[in-house]
Amino acid sequence: MKNSQTEKNKLSLIGSISLGTGVMIGAGIFVLMGQIAELVGDLFPIVFVAGAIVVGFSSYSYVKFSNAFPSSGGVVKFLNKSYGPGTTTGVFSLLMYVSMVVSESLVAGTFGAYTLRLFPDSFSGYASILGVLLLVTAYIINILGNKVIGATATFTAIIKVAGIALLAVAGLIVSGIADIKGDYIAKNAAELPQSFGFIAALALAILAYKGFTTITNQGGDIVNPHKNVRRSIIISIVICTFIYVTLALSVAGGLSIPEIIEAKDYALAAAAKPVFGVWGSWITILLAIIATFSGVIASVFSSSRLLGMLSSMKQVPSLKRMGNFKNPALIFTVTLAILLTMLLNLTRIASIGAIFYLIMDIAIHWGLFKHLRKEVKFQPAIPLIAIVMDVAILSAFLYIKYLSDPLILIVAAIGIVLIFIAERLFMASHTNVNGEMAMGMEDEADAEK
């Protein structure tokens, strides 16, 4: 009877796709579009196409992992299978976890930026407060259980996907397809080849798609995970690619590059106004609110599952020490996201998230290629291609940020060093004189209580 009840409470394929697109279609189209245009000018629609190709290669490893080891720990389980329990798995898992929390902060900040477009400019300083309120709301919905989460995600996903797709297609019809000349030179990068900025922009485009990785954290929460996790990843990427590219073309036709850059935190609303008038701007803001709302709910769900798995594997301190709170992983995740939302601006949040994600992504592909050939059936060339792409994109992005905003590199480096030191010290705390770690893998279900 208990097993039957548990099965009924699991996510359906549609619910899983809704959560996946919920994470992906959030800040990606509402904030990152302006940031990408700042790097490559009118080439930014092409960047989303190229980003989809890169993510297509990248998703291959996650699909193979999910088929072989479906788990609510997702990336943590994959890294553990590749590198074994210990510091390496812990560090890369925490990079993924932090990148997910950073994404939540990005989406929450986007929610605040767009919501404030409904109010006079004198309220512009309240964006972070609105973001915090959204994160608190996401916490409340997440503690209500999988059925409520799935239903909420499905309802909001249908509205936003249909609404944004309609807005994009209508905008494209009215404004037409803009001429793509590719003559924009990024600020502080005049001495660099134009292709360099394009490759760096891919880091942000990938961040707009990276939500597909959160689907891997649904292994223990979705019906028939061996098939449905793979299906959810593929379908979510296809849906988002269509929406991103169509919308980018629509924005390019409605605004000049200087206008897109000036309104980069709310570029989509600015693009809708000259095409549809004031109503277009209002509808866009409403869709942005719905999209970011569902995006935060879905991301909080996945990232808290990942942290719960890390705790059960003793890769981080036990979350049970937080007392008798229901779902301490969820509380910790939302608290960290609130702090980031209050401390960082949207551009820096996006950049740090992209850096952490790409480093972790390289570790996933290398782990599959190097350590799991006997356990997982796959084409070795594909993860190698994904690694080459990631390294090239990360290198270009780091150099662009070194020229334009070196503080981002300092913050990212400090974050990585702190994660490594903390993880190494924690591993040492339960390593015996023979160098053996008492990991004591607990049941996944216990980790999510």
Disulfide bonds with the S-S distance in Angstrom:
none
